[in-house]
Amino acid sequence: MAQKAQTKRIRILVSKLGLDGHDRGALVLCRAFRDAGMEVIYSGLFATPERIAQIAEDEDVDVIALSLLNGAHLTLFPRVVKALKAKGINDVLVIGGGVIPQDDKTELEKSGVLGNFGPGTPLPTIIGFIQSNLEKIKKN
């Protein structure tokens, strides 16, 4: 009997950065990503950008989903990208989410944080974004 070729599951790190102690949305994302067939690693609360980069390296993740509700996204999200680059990690899709004003999304994208989904974004939209954009990151 021929074996089916196994497809590598997407490994995603869901992170709550800084002093944001609200993780209900992040936990909903964890479950949705798991239900979509992804392997999910959750950083827990109060992670630093350096800690996120270390987890990403240790766990060999494909995607990092950053979540912030406290308004520090313009500071902390780009610091995660810098910490990844300092470790030589250039093939990880970094997406953001939380309360992010429209005007800030362009700046975040320039820093390497894509998506930047707001509250109420349908979960299939986020999952589809990851699936379609991960291929682009891995090819570069």
C-alpha positions as CSV (number, residue, x, y, z in Angstrom):
1,M,0.0,0.0,0.0
2,A,1.5,3.4,-1.0
3,Q,1.9,5.9,1.7
4,K,0.5,9.4,1.3
5,A,3.1,12.1,1.2
6,Q,2.9,14.0,4.5
7,T,2.5,17.7,4.3
8,K,4.4,19.8,6.8
9,R,2.0,21.5,9.2
10,I,2.4,25.2,9.6
11,R,4.1,26.0,13.0
12,I,2.7,29.3,14.4
13,L,3.8,31.2,17.5
14,V,1.0,33.3,19.0
15,S,2.4,36.1,21.2
16,K,1.2,38.6,23.7
17,L,3.9,41.3,24.0
18,G,4.8,43.8,26.6
19,L,2.4,44.7,29.4
20,D,-0.8,43.7,27.6
21,G,-2.5,41.3,29.9
22,H,-5.6,40.7,27.7
23,D,-5.3,37.3,26.0
24,R,-8.8,36.1,25.3
25,G,-8.5,37.1,21.6
26,A,-5.1,35.4,21.3
27,L,-6.5,32.2,22.8
28,V,-9.3,32.2,20.3
29,L,-6.7,32.6,17.6
30,C,-4.7,29.6,19.0
31,R,-7.8,27.4,18.9
32,A,-8.7,28.6,15.3
33,F,-5.2,27.9,14.1
34,R,-5.1,24.5,15.7
35,D,-8.5,23.7,14.2
36,A,-7.1,24.7,10.8
37,G,-4.4,22.1,11.2
38,M,-1.5,24.3,12.4
39,E,0.9,23.5,15.2
40,V,0.4,26.2,17.8
41,I,2.9,27.5,20.3
42,Y,1.6,30.2,22.7
43,S,4.1,32.5,24.3
44,G,2.0,33.4,27.3
45,L,1.6,36.9,28.6
46,F,4.2,39.7,28.9
47,A,6.7,38.4,26.4
48,T,9.6,40.6,25.2
49,P,10.5,40.9,21.5
50,E,13.8,39.1,22.3
51,R,11.9,36.3,24.0
52,I,9.6,35.9,21.0
53,A,12.7,35.7,18.6
54,Q,14.2,33.1,20.9
55,I,11.0,31.0,20.9
56,A,10.8,31.4,17.1
57,E,14.3,30.1,16.8
58,D,13.9,27.2,19.3
59,E,10.6,26.0,17.9
60,D,11.5,26.6,14.2
61,V,8.2,28.4,13.5
62,D,6.9,29.4,10.2
63,V,4.7,32.2,11.4
64,I,4.6,34.6,14.3
65,A,1.2,36.2,15.2
66,L,1.7,39.2,17.4
67,S,-1.3,40.5,19.4
68,L,-1.5,43.9,21.2
69,L,-4.4,45.8,22.6
70,N,-2.5,48.5,24.5
71,G,-1.3,50.8,21.7
72,A,2.4,49.8,21.8
73,H,2.3,48.1,18.4
74,L,4.5,50.7,16.6
75,T,7.2,50.1,19.2
76,L,7.0,46.4,20.0
77,F,6.1,44.8,16.7
78,P,9.1,46.3,14.8
79,R,11.3,45.2,17.7
80,V,10.3,41.6,17.1
81,V,11.3,41.9,13.4
82,K,14.7,43.4,14.4
83,A,15.3,40.7,17.0
84,L,14.5,38.0,14.4
85,K,16.9,39.6,11.9
86,A,19.6,39.8,14.6
87,K,19.3,36.0,14.9
88,G,19.5,35.6,11.1
89,I,15.8,34.6,10.9
90,N,14.4,36.0,7.6
91,D,11.9,33.3,6.5
92,V,9.2,33.7,9.1
93,L,5.9,35.4,8.3
94,V,5.2,38.0,11.0
95,I,1.6,39.2,11.3
96,G,0.0,41.6,13.7
97,G,-3.3,42.1,15.3
98,G,-5.2,44.0,17.9
99,V,-6.4,47.5,18.2
100,I,-4.3,49.1,15.4
101,P,-5.4,52.4,13.8
102,Q,-5.6,52.3,10.0
103,D,-2.9,55.0,9.8
104,D,-0.4,52.7,11.6
105,K,-0.9,49.7,9.3
106,T,1.3,51.1,6.5
107,E,4.2,51.8,8.9
108,L,3.9,48.3,10.4
109,E,4.0,46.8,6.9
110,K,7.1,48.8,6.1
111,S,8.8,47.3,9.2
112,G,7.9,43.7,8.1
113,V,4.7,43.1,10.1
114,L,1.9,42.1,7.7
115,G,-1.8,41.7,8.1
116,N,-2.4,43.9,11.1
117,F,-5.9,42.6,11.7
118,G,-8.4,44.4,13.9
119,P,-11.0,43.2,16.3
120,G,-13.8,41.3,14.5
121,T,-11.7,40.1,11.6
122,P,-13.2,36.8,10.5
123,L,-10.9,33.9,11.5
124,P,-11.0,32.4,8.0
125,T,-9.6,35.7,6.7
126,I,-6.6,35.5,9.0
127,I,-6.0,31.8,8.3
128,G,-6.3,32.4,4.5
129,F,-3.9,35.3,4.8
130,I,-1.3,33.1,6.6
131,Q,-1.7,30.3,4.1
132,S,-1.3,32.5,1.0
133,N,1.5,34.8,2.3
134,L,3.6,32.1,3.9
135,E,4.5,30.7,0.5
136,K,5.7,34.1,-0.6
137,I,8.0,34.4,2.5
138,K,9.4,30.9,2.1
139,K,10.3,31.5,-1.6
140,N,12.3,34.6,-0.9
